[in-house]
């Protein structure tokens, strides 16, 4: 009897994402960067943009065509009323109830989508928010992860990064020995959330934790936390960039994998 060989090949499932863009509260120049960022989380199987493209949103034409985004035309029926928000919310709920998506990407700086983000999360899907730094806190906190669009365009500029690092070094050397860790302020791109970082370490049983664990806890406590907000591409770089605040140690485990451990000084 011939033996039947069975090959069991398991492939990692790629998350399916729906990208919904509020054309009234987003910029065409940011969309390509946003879509590139989303590749970290899954595949954008649906890409839709909502707005009145026959009037003030003609600047979206090139981005819509080159990035294969489906325009969802919404005429303004009355003056002073935003029909686009309602159209996008209704469409998002229709897509949610199909059960086809693992996550939704909401591109807007408008707090009107706070309730939508909460409802999507209640259904068990992940919500990735993208907006400007002036996005209201309510919407940022309603998302599972929130990314500032400014971080997607600025952090790779070598000149900006060089200037930021020079300022950071001067501020750290000047201030770090004058005040306790809870009060340290750096006037770089943004102020490091030291009270939250300290709380993460206070909640741990061990003095040393992995940088990966630090990052995941920070994301839970501050949904818009992103090392790029503070001038660093990765959290590892941020930890090493603040030697007066963090002490780090690279350890090789029994399985040969290297992990970066960190503690507060």
N, C-alpha and C positions, 0 to 999 in steps of 0.2 A: 504494500500500500504506500502510495506517495505521501510524503509528509507535506502538509500545507504550512507554509511560512507566513506568519502574520506580522506585518510591520506596524507598530503602534507609534505614529509620529504625532506628537502633541505640539501645537503651535500656540504661542501666546496670543490671546485675544486682543485685538486692537479696539480701543474704545471708539464708539461712533458718536460724533458730536454734531450738534446743530448750531450754526453760527447765525445770530440774528443781530442786524446792525441798524441802529437808529440814525438815519442820515441827518436828522436835524440836530443831533448832539454828538456827532463824530466827525472826524476829518478823513478825507480820502487818502491823504499821504500816510496815515498810520495803519491802514488796513493790511497792507502786505506784511508789515512787521508783526501785526497781530496774528495773522494766519501762520507765519513762520513760528511764532511762539507756541501756538496751539499744537504743533506737531509733537511737542513734548508730552502731550496728554492724550492724543488720539488722532483720528482721521475726521476731517470736516466733510461729512457726507452731504450735508445741506448747508448752503450759504445763501442767505437772503438779506436784502437791504430794503428798508421801508422809508418812503418819503414821496414828495411831490417832485418828480424829476422833470416835469415839463416847465418848471419855473426856476426857483432859486438853486436847485441842486444839479444843474447841468455840469458842474465840475466833477461829478461822480462818474461820468461816462467812461473815461479811460480806465479807471480802477475796476468798474463793473465788467468791462469787456476783457481786460487782461487777466483778471483773477477769477473769471467764470462765476460771478455772483449773480443770482437771480433778483432782478429788481421787482419790488412789490409796490406798484403805483398806488398812491393814496391822495386823492384830491382834497383840498381844504374846502369843506362845505360851507363853513361860516368863518368870519373873521374872529381871530383871537382864540379859537379852539384848536387843540392839537389832536387831529384825527389820527395822526401817524402812530401815537402811543397806543391807542385803543386797538388799531389794526394789528400791530406787532404783538400785543398781549394775547389777543384772540388767536392769532396764528400760532403763537408759542404753546398755548394750551392744547390746540388741535394736534400739534406735533408731539406734545408730551403724552397724550392719551393713546398714541399709536404704539407706545412701548418700544420703539425702535432705537431710542437714543440713550446712551450712558451719561451724557452730559450736554449742557447747553452753554453757549458762549453769548453773553449779552454785552454788546458794544454800545455804551452810552455813558454820559456823565449826568444823567437825569435821575433824580430820586423817585420819580414816578414808577420806576420798575422794581422798587424795593419789595412790594407785595408779590410780584411775579417771581422774583428770585426765591423768596421764602416758600412759595407754593411749589416750585419745582423741586426744591430740596426736600420738602415734606413727602414728595412722591418717590424719593430715593435717588434722584439724579444729581450729579455734581454741577454746580454753577460756577463758571469762570467769567468774572467781570473784567471789563477793560474800560478805562476812562481816564480823564485828566485828573491832576492832583487836587483840583477843587471839587471833585465829586463828593457829594454829601456822605457823611459817615454812615448814615442808615443804610444806604445802598451798598457801600463797601462791606459792611458787616453782614449783610444779608447773603452775600456770595460765599461760596466755599473757598474760593481764591480770588483775589482782586489784584490786577496788575495796572500800574500807571503807564499810560502810553508814552510818557516822556522817557521812561526807563528804556524803552525798546529802541529809541532813536539816539539817545545821548551817550549811553555807557560805553559804546565801542569807539567813540571819538578819542584818539590818543592824546590830543591836545587838552581836551577837557579833563581826561583822567589824570594827566600829569599835573595840571593846575590844582585839581582837587586833592591829590595826594600831598602836594607841597603845603597846601593850607592845613590839611589834617595833621601833618607832622608838627607844624608850628603850634597849632592849638593844643595838641596833646602834650607837647613838651612844656608849654606855658601853664596849662591848667591842672594837669593830672595830680600834682603833688599838693595842690592848694585846697582841694575839696574832696569829700568822700565820694565813693563810686556812685551813690544814688544821685549825686548832684552834678556829675560831670556833663558838660555841654560842649558839643563840637559844632562849629558854624560852617559845615561843609554843605553838601547838597541838602541834607536833612539831619535832624538830631537823632542819634541812636537811641532807641527806646530802652534805656538801661533799667528802668523800673520793671519792665516786662521780662527782660533777660534775667534780672536778679530773681524774679518770681519763679522762672523756669528752674533755676538751680536750687532754690529753696524747696521746691516740690520734689526734688530727687532724693533718693536714699543714699546715693554715692556722691562723693565730691567731684569725681571725674565722670563726664558723659561724652558720648560721641557727638561729633558735629552734626551728623545726620539726625540724631535724636533731638539736639538743640533746634535744628531747623524745623522739624516736624511739630515740636511743641510751640515754637514761635508762630507757625502758620495757624495753629489752632487758636491761639490767644490773640493774634493780630492778623486778620485775613489779608491785609495789604502788605505784609512784611515781604520785602524783596531786597537782597543785598545791593542791587543796582541803584536803589534809592539813596544809598550811602556811598556810592562811588566804586563798588566792587562787583565783579561779574559773578562770583560764587561766594557762598558762605565761608568756605575754607579761606579764601583770600581776605574776607572781612575779619575773621578771627585773627589771622596772622598780621593784619594791618593795624590792630589795636593791641600792641604788646604791653601797654600799661594797664589794660583792662583784663585781657585774657592770658592765661598760660596754656600752651598747647603741647601735645606730645603725640608723635606718630608711632603707633604700635603695630607690630606684625603678629597676627593671631596664629593659632595652631594650624589653621587651614591655609596659611600662606598669604591671606588677604591683609592688606594694610588699612588701618582705620585711624582717623585723626581724632584724638580725645582732647577735651578742653575743660578748664575750670576757671572760675573767677579768681582774680588776685585779691 
